[in-house]
Amino acid sequence: MTDARLFDDAGMPALEISGEGPRPASVELEGARARTYGRLHGRGRTWRAVVPLHAARWGGADLPLPSGRYRLRIEAGEATDADASAPTLVETALPGLRAALSDGVVTVAPPVDPVYLAGEGRAAIERRYAMGGREPLENAVFFESFYGRTAGCNPLAIDRELARVAPGVTRYWSVVDLSVEVPEGAIAVVEGTPEWWRARGVSRLLVVNDWLRRRFVRRRGQRVLQTWHGTPLRRLALHRPGFDPRRALAVVRESRRWNILLAQSPYAARVLSKAYAFLRRPIWVEGYPRDDALQNDDGLETRRRLGIRSDERVLLYAPTWRDDRERIVDFVDPSALARATDAVVLVRGHTRTLQPGADLDGPRVIDVTGYPDTSRLLAAADALITDYSSVMFDFAITGKPMYFLVPDLERYRGEMRGFYFDLLDLAPGPVVRSQDELERALSEVDPSIFAERHARWRQLFAPRDDGRAAERVVARILDQGLVEHG
């Protein structure tokens, strides 16, 4: 016989399981992107395990687990797995999350009252937001990065600079759940909660790097700064293959919500303005704030957080996502790559693969898809392996080697997305079609032969990335009165 309950352990959520007989050897919760281990008690006729529903990753804060399903695993010892399969609990609200246990699976969900998730409750809160309320606008910024899945990219760099020069500005961060760590001094607001709708409605400035989700009504005096999330190689928005009137209408409606567009370079400004019909409105060509860190970060702190020695070779594999699959592409066997190159392989999936995917594992392989700051990973890597991802433009700032693994080049270029320029003509590193070719390039190709291409690439795609982009962007925000110094 076993029993289970969800309870608050010193202010943090946990799962407590108890049973009869000798205690198990171990009890743990295993999820796609996180795992926690229980503390075991009892050595006689009964046992008890307290399994945290919170974790600290990458040396960050101790936070509630990411939303998702977690398998309860009990290593038997003298007990048996059957001892753990009986408990079933209804969903329970806990600090920072909602959780339920059923048939050995713990389901973790954001701390949103179910009344606001659908039906009349959701409609009512959206109507209240759209009507604008009676609250005046606050001297506040509402930040959102990749639909709240992370607190990173350009919005994070802007947040850091704004906190430095205008500490009186209130900073709200939109997050999918409270597993997302927000910058110090910022206020996390979980999507769909009354607090989220209120923060979105009263902030004078919204800083986002992707489409605005849900209903959006701009209040008088409110502005939206769209930073986007990368210089495009792939065709996007109105330029994607195949004209779809519904998609075109959605693109135009979305871009009308933006007041200002940030671009990394003149090239990016031209492409983004046309792809999103963002015409006759301000485009700030200031470089990318997220890349400021690449000017002064030696990567040692990130290596320390990841458990990597300073003298080890580090390869970062960071492919983009595919329209026809939810998870990261399987073009690389990271364990085999680590063996062949005697390197630590960091695997970084696109944020769109963060929630549907699962961490890859293996000797000298670290899945860093959930790592909050891509720029820090770029700084820690000795070389980048990518395909069509915009990290190719950011990594150029480091001057370190790049390799382009593109087994699906013809299909991607001709059928799925198409390119704005010929990658084969401009690539500042070897373009390979298989892992075998990649391994040979890593061991045999002298990166110096691409020095001229590398310099031309950086001048074309990252001419303003000098380590002061965030400073310039925040100066314009304050000079134009989008928020006040406070």
C-alpha positions in Angstrom: 0.0 0.0 0.0 1.3 3.5 -0.8 0.0 7.0 -0.3 0.9 10.3 -1.9 0.3 13.9 -1.4 1.4 17.2 -2.9 2.6 19.6 -0.3 4.5 22.8 0.3 8.0 22.1 1.6 9.5 25.2 3.1 7.8 27.4 0.6 8.5 25.2 -2.5 6.3 22.5 -4.0 7.1 18.8 -3.6 5.6 15.4 -4.0 5.5 13.2 -0.9 5.1 9.4 -1.4 4.9 6.9 1.4 4.6 3.2 1.4 4.9 0.0 3.5 7.9 -2.3 3.5 11.6 -1.6 2.9 12.3 1.7 1.3 13.3 1.8 -2.4 16.8 2.4 -3.6 15.8 5.7 -5.3 12.8 7.8 -6.3 12.8 10.4 -9.0 10.7 12.4 -11.5 11.9 12.3 -15.1 10.7 14.8 -17.6 11.7 15.9 -21.1 13.8 18.8 -19.9 14.3 18.3 -16.2 14.7 15.6 -13.6 14.5 15.7 -9.8 15.5 13.2 -7.1 13.7 12.4 -3.9 15.0 12.4 -0.4 14.3 9.0 1.2 13.3 8.4 4.8 12.6 5.3 6.8 14.3 1.9 7.2 11.7 -0.3 8.8 8.2 -1.2 7.9 7.4 2.0 6.1 9.2 4.5 3.9 8.7 8.0 2.7 10.2 10.0 -0.3 10.0 13.7 -0.7 10.5 14.6 -4.4 11.0 18.3 -5.3 8.7 19.8 -7.9 11.4 22.5 -8.4 15.0 22.6 -9.6 17.9 24.8 -10.3 19.5 24.4 -13.7 22.7 25.9 -15.1 23.6 27.5 -11.8 20.4 29.6 -11.8 17.7 30.1 -9.3 15.7 27.3 -7.7 12.4 27.5 -9.6 9.3 25.4 -10.2 9.6 22.6 -12.8 8.8 23.4 -16.4 5.3 22.5 -17.4 4.9 19.0 -18.8 4.6 15.3 -17.8 7.0 13.6 -15.4 7.3 9.9 -15.0 7.6 8.8 -11.4 10.4 6.2 -11.3 11.2 4.1 -8.3 14.3 1.9 -8.3 13.0 -1.0 -6.3 15.8 -2.0 -3.9 13.8 -4.4 -1.7 10.6 -2.7 -2.7 8.8 -3.2 -6.0 7.6 -0.8 -8.7 4.1 -1.9 -8.0 4.4 -0.2 -4.6 4.5 3.1 -6.4 1.8 2.8 -9.1 -1.3 3.0 -6.9 -1.4 6.7 -5.8 -3.7 9.0 -7.7 -4.4 12.6 -6.8 -6.6 15.3 -8.2 -5.0 18.4 -9.5 -3.7 20.7 -6.7 -2.5 24.3 -6.7 0.9 24.8 -5.2 3.3 27.8 -5.0 4.3 28.6 -8.6 2.5 25.7 -10.4 -0.4 23.3 -10.6 0.2 19.6 -10.4 -1.6 16.3 -10.5 -0.5 12.7 -10.0 -2.1 9.8 -11.8 -0.9 6.3 -12.6 2.7 7.2 -11.8 2.8 10.4 -13.9 3.0 13.9 -12.4 1.5 16.5 -14.7 2.9 20.0 -14.0 1.0 23.0 -15.4 1.4 26.8 -15.1 -0.2 28.5 -12.0 -3.2 29.8 -14.0 -6.6 29.5 -12.5 -8.5 27.1 -14.9 -11.4 29.7 -15.0 -9.1 31.9 -17.2 -8.1 29.1 -19.6 -11.2 28.8 -21.8 -14.8 29.7 -22.2 -16.5 32.6 -20.5 -13.7 33.2 -18.0 -11.1 33.7 -20.8 -13.5 35.8 -22.8 -14.3 38.1 -19.9 -10.7 38.8 -19.0 -9.9 39.5 -22.7 -12.9 41.9 -22.9 -11.7 43.7 -19.8 -8.3 44.1 -21.3 -9.6 45.3 -24.6 -11.7 48.0 -22.9 -8.6 49.4 -21.5 -9.6 49.7 -17.9 -9.3 52.8 -15.8 -5.6 52.5 -14.8 -3.2 55.0 -16.3 -0.2 53.7 -18.2 2.8 52.9 -15.9 6.4 53.8 -16.5 6.9 50.2 -17.3 8.2 47.8 -20.0 6.5 44.5 -20.9 9.2 42.1 -22.2 8.6 38.9 -24.0 11.1 36.5 -25.7 10.1 33.6 -27.9 6.5 33.6 -26.7 7.5 33.5 -23.0 9.5 30.3 -23.3 12.7 32.0 -22.2 13.8 35.4 -20.9 16.6 35.9 -23.4 17.6 37.2 -26.8 17.4 41.0 -27.6 14.8 41.7 -25.0 17.1 40.4 -22.2 20.0 42.6 -23.3 17.7 45.6 -23.5 16.4 44.8 -20.0 19.9 44.6 -18.6 20.8 48.0 -20.0 17.5 49.6 -19.0 17.9 48.4 -15.4 21.4 49.9 -15.4 20.6 53.4 -16.6 16.9 53.7 -15.6 16.4 51.6 -12.5 13.1 53.4 -11.7 11.4 51.7 -14.7 9.2 48.8 -13.8 10.1 45.7 -15.9 7.5 42.9 -16.5 8.5 39.7 -18.1 5.9 37.5 -19.9 6.6 33.8 -19.2 4.8 30.5 -20.0 5.4 29.4 -16.4 7.5 30.2 -13.4 10.3 27.8 -14.5 11.5 30.7 -16.7 14.0 32.7 -14.8 13.6 36.5 -15.2 16.3 39.1 -14.7 17.0 40.4 -11.2 14.5 43.1 -10.2 12.0 42.2 -12.9 8.4 40.9 -12.3 7.4 37.6 -13.9 3.8 37.5 -15.1 2.5 34.1 -16.3 0.6 34.2 -19.6 -3.1 34.1 -19.3 -3.3 35.3 -15.7 -5.0 38.5 -14.7 -1.6 39.9 -13.8 -0.3 39.2 -17.3 -3.2 40.9 -19.0 -2.9 43.9 -16.6 0.9 44.2 -17.2 0.4 44.1 -20.9 -2.3 46.7 -20.7 -0.6 49.3 -18.5 3.0 49.2 -19.8 4.0 52.2 -21.8 6.4 50.0 -23.9 6.3 46.4 -25.1 9.6 44.9 -26.2 9.1 41.6 -28.0 11.1 39.4 -30.4 8.3 37.5 -32.1 4.6 37.9 -32.9 2.3 39.2 -30.2 0.1 36.4 -29.0 -3.6 36.5 -28.0 -5.7 39.6 -28.4 -3.8 42.9 -28.6 -5.3 46.4 -28.3 -2.8 49.3 -28.2 -3.8 51.9 -25.6 -3.2 55.6 -26.3 0.5 56.4 -25.6 1.5 52.7 -25.7 4.3 51.6 -28.1 5.7 48.3 -29.4 9.3 47.7 -30.2 9.8 44.6 -32.3 13.4 43.4 -32.0 12.9 40.2 -34.0 15.2 37.3 -33.3 17.7 37.0 -36.0 18.9 38.2 -39.4 17.1 36.0 -42.0 18.7 33.6 -44.5 15.4 31.8 -44.8 12.5 33.5 -46.5 9.8 34.4 -44.1 6.4 36.0 -43.7 5.1 37.4 -47.0 8.2 36.0 -48.8 7.5 32.3 -47.9 6.9 30.0 -50.9 3.3 29.7 -52.0 0.9 32.6 -51.6 -1.7 32.1 -48.9 -4.2 35.0 -48.5 -4.9 34.1 -44.9 -1.2 34.0 -44.0 -0.7 37.3 -45.8 -3.5 38.9 -44.0 -2.2 37.6 -40.6 1.3 39.0 -41.4 0.0 42.5 -42.3 -2.2 42.6 -39.2 0.7 41.6 -37.0 3.1 44.1 -38.4 0.6 46.9 -37.9 0.8 46.2 -34.2 4.5 47.3 -34.2 5.6 50.9 -33.9 9.4 50.3 -34.3 11.4 47.5 -35.8 15.0 46.8 -34.7 17.4 45.4 -37.3 20.9 44.0 -37.0 22.1 45.5 -40.3 21.0 47.4 -43.4 20.6 44.1 -45.1 18.3 42.8 -42.4 16.3 46.1 -42.4 15.6 45.7 -46.1 14.5 42.1 -45.8 12.4 42.5 -42.7 10.6 45.7 -43.8 9.5 44.0 -47.1 8.7 40.6 -45.6 6.4 42.2 -43.0 5.2 45.1 -45.0 6.7 47.4 -42.4 6.9 50.5 -44.5 7.2 54.2 -43.7 7.7 53.4 -40.0 10.9 53.6 -37.9 13.5 51.0 -38.3 16.4 51.2 -35.9 19.6 49.7 -37.4 21.7 49.5 -34.3 23.2 46.0 -34.3 21.8 43.3 -32.0 21.8 43.9 -28.3 22.0 40.2 -27.7 25.4 40.1 -29.3 27.0 42.7 -27.0 28.2 39.9 -24.7 30.3 38.4 -27.5 32.6 41.4 -27.4 33.8 40.8 -23.8 32.7 37.3 -22.7 35.5 34.7 -22.7 33.0 31.9 -22.1 34.7 30.6 -19.0 31.8 31.3 -16.6 29.4 29.5 -19.0 31.8 26.6 -19.2 32.0 26.4 -15.4 28.2 26.3 -15.2 28.1 23.5 -17.7 30.9 21.6 -16.0 33.3 22.0 -18.9 37.0 22.6 -18.3 38.6 25.7 -19.8 41.0 23.6 -21.9 38.4 21.4 -23.5 37.4 21.8 -27.1 33.7 22.7 -27.3 31.5 22.3 -30.4 28.1 23.9 -30.5 25.5 22.3 -32.7 22.6 24.7 -33.3 20.3 23.9 -36.2 17.1 25.8 -36.9 13.7 24.3 -36.7 11.8 22.7 -39.6 8.2 23.4 -40.7 7.5 19.7 -41.1 8.7 18.5 -37.6 8.4 19.5 -34.0 11.7 18.2 -32.7 15.3 19.0 -33.5 16.6 17.5 -36.7 18.6 14.2 -36.3 21.3 15.0 -38.8 24.0 14.6 -36.1 24.8 11.8 -33.7 26.3 14.0 -30.9 27.9 11.1 -29.0 29.7 9.9 -32.2 30.7 13.5 -33.0 32.2 13.9 -29.5 34.2 10.7 -29.9 35.4 11.5 -33.3 36.6 15.1 -32.4 37.6 14.6 -28.8 35.3 17.5 -27.9 32.4 18.3 -25.7 29.3 18.7 -28.0 26.7 21.2 -26.9 23.3 20.6 -28.6 21.1 23.7 -28.9 17.7 23.2 -30.5 15.5 26.1 -31.6 13.1 27.5 -29.0 10.3 26.0 -31.1 11.7 22.6 -30.2 12.0 23.3 -26.5 8.7 22.1 -25.3 7.8 19.3 -27.7 11.4 17.9 -27.6 13.5 16.2 -25.0 17.1 16.6 -23.9 19.6 14.5 -25.8 22.1 12.6 -23.8 25.4 10.8 -24.2 29.1 10.9 -23.1 30.5 14.4 -23.4 27.2 15.6 -24.8 25.2 18.4 -23.1 21.8 19.4 -24.3 21.6 23.2 -23.8 18.3 23.8 -25.6 16.9 25.1 -22.3 19.9 27.4 -21.5 18.5 30.9 -21.2 21.1 32.9 -23.1 22.3 31.8 -26.5 25.0 34.5 -26.7 26.8 33.0 -23.7 26.8 29.6 -25.4 28.3 31.2 -28.5 31.0 32.7 -26.4 31.8 29.4 -24.7 32.1 27.5 -28.0 35.3 27.0 -30.0 33.3 26.3 -33.2 29.7 26.5 -34.4 27.9 23.8 -36.5 24.6 25.1 -37.9 22.5 24.9 -41.0 20.2 27.8 -41.8 19.9 29.4 -38.3 20.5 33.1 -37.8 23.2 32.2 -35.2 25.5 32.1 -38.2 25.4 35.9 -38.3 25.9 36.4 -34.5 28.8 33.9 -34.3 30.7 35.8 -37.0 31.5 38.4 -34.3 33.7 35.9 -32.4 35.9 35.3 -35.4 35.8 31.5 -34.6 35.2 28.8 -37.2 31.8 27.9 -38.6 30.6 24.7 -40.3 27.4 24.3 -42.2 25.8 20.9 -42.1 23.0 20.9 -44.7 21.9 17.4 -45.8 18.5 18.8 -46.9 19.8 21.8 -48.7 17.9 21.2 -52.0 14.6 20.4 -50.4 14.8 23.3 -47.9 15.9 25.8 -50.5 13.6 24.6 -53.2 10.5 23.3 -51.5 10.2 24.4 -47.8 11.5 27.9 -47.4 13.9 29.3 -49.9 16.8 31.6 -49.3 17.5 35.4 -49.7 21.0 34.6 -50.9 23.0 31.7 -52.0 24.6 30.2 -48.9 27.1 28.2 -51.0 28.5 31.4 -52.5 29.0 33.3 -49.3 29.4 30.8 -46.5 32.4 31.7 -44.3 33.1 28.0 -43.6 32.9 24.5 -45.0 29.4 23.4 -46.3 29.0 19.7 -45.8 26.2 17.2 -46.4 26.9 14.4 -43.8 28.3 13.8 -40.4 31.3 12.0 -42.0 32.0 15.1 -44.1 31.6 17.3 -41.0 34.1 15.3 -39.0 36.6 15.4 -41.8 36.2 19.2 -42.1 36.6 19.7 -38.4 39.9 17.7 -38.4 41.4 18.6 -41.9 40.2 22.1 -43.0 42.3 25.0 -42.0 39.8 27.7 -40.9 42.2 30.5 -42.0 41.4 29.8 -45.6 38.0 31.3 -44.9 39.4 34.5 -43.4 38.5 36.8 -46.3 35.0 35.3 -46.6 34.6 35.7 -42.8 35.5 39.4 -42.9 33.1 40.0 -45.8 30.3 38.1 -44.0 30.7 40.2 -40.9 30.8 43.5 -42.7 27.6 42.6 -44.6 25.6 41.1 -41.8 26.9 42.5 -38.5 28.6 45.8 -39.2 27.2 47.5 -36.1 27.7 44.7 -33.6 30.4 46.5 -31.6 29.3 45.7 -28.0 27.2 48.8 -27.6 24.0 48.0 -29.4 21.9 47.7 -26.2 23.3 51.1 -25.1 22.2 52.7 -28.3 18.7 51.1 -28.3 18.0 52.1 -24.7 19.3 55.6 -25.3 16.8 56.0 -28.1 14.0 54.5 -25.9 14.7 57.2 -23.3 15.4 60.0 -25.7 12.1 59.5 -27.5 10.2 59.3 -24.2 8.9 55.7 -24.7 9.6 55.4 -21.0 11.1 57.8 -18.5 14.3 57.6 -16.5 12.2 57.2 -13.4 
